[in-house]
Amino acid sequence: MNWNIDQLNAESLWNTVILPWGTNIVFALLIFVVGRWVVKGLSRLLNRALERSKMDEMLTRFVVSIARTVMTLFVIIAALTQLGIDTTSLVALLGAAGLAVGLALKDSLQNFAAGVMLLINKPFKVGDFVEAAGTAGIVEHISIFNTVFRATDNKEILIPNGNIYQDNIINHSTRPTRRADMVFGIAYDDDVRVAKQVLEKLVAEDERILKDPAPTVFITELGDSSINFAVRPWVNTDDLWPVKWDMNEKVKLAFDEAGLSIPFPQMDLHVHHLSNPKD
């Protein structure tokens, strides 16, 4: 009789506890294993889709990583639910933690959002010379949170992406050609026609200056102490600064040979002596 009671208790324990829990554990493990396999496959598909869309490699890796983490979290929650664990409080806790982290990292999230927009819209790329956020330099690296510029004196400048995206962005390298705007002045006593001929000759002799669009040389201003010529040739973007620097030297030497002077601002002071009525 006692044996029968023990047998019944064992069968009851097996049917009511061990078998249900064992079944739940097996199904939970299956959900986790299969879910991880599905997450891995979906992550690969997402990665290929983003690569085909020619999205930036860094942004692609970040998006795939976030998607993989979120899908894995859902798999874990599903496995815990299969075990009979109430995940409502867990989801609420994760939501509260996410809100707290979001408030604490408000500036970082702003930089992150700006970084995503920069990587998607691509107003500049690595190697471009850019003015943004009050800084000018060559773009060395673009990350999710900040962008690294290299200044012309080789300083490294780290700029938060939020500052860049909220400011005007001037990209000096995006177009294949640029117009080199230069101004040269002569004295009022100099011959305007000779000065214009000298400038046009210098422009025509420089092989780096493009023929189309045609360069222009004209009087732009009758200044306080000089007649100012605007010289506006078109060049390839990489030749912009070398042409400007060389032209400054060539114009000075050519003006000296032609007897033309480059005036500088000056002021004439006239002193009037007033006679004393008592004298």
Secondary structure, 3 states (H helix, E strand, C coil): CHHHHHHHHHHHHHHHHHHHHHHHHHHHHHHHHHHHHHHHHHHHHHHHHHHHCCCCHHHHHHHHHHHHHHHHHHHHHHHHHHCCCCCHHHHHHHHHHHHHHHHHCHHHHHHHHHHHHHHHHCCCCCCCEEEECCEEEEEEEECCCEEEEECCCCCEEEEEHHHHHCCCCEECCCCCEEECCEEEEECCCCCHHHHHHHHHHHHHHCCCECCCCCCEEEEEEECCCCEEEEEECEEEHHHHHHHHHHHHHHHHHHHHHCCCCCCCCCCCCCCCCCCCCCC
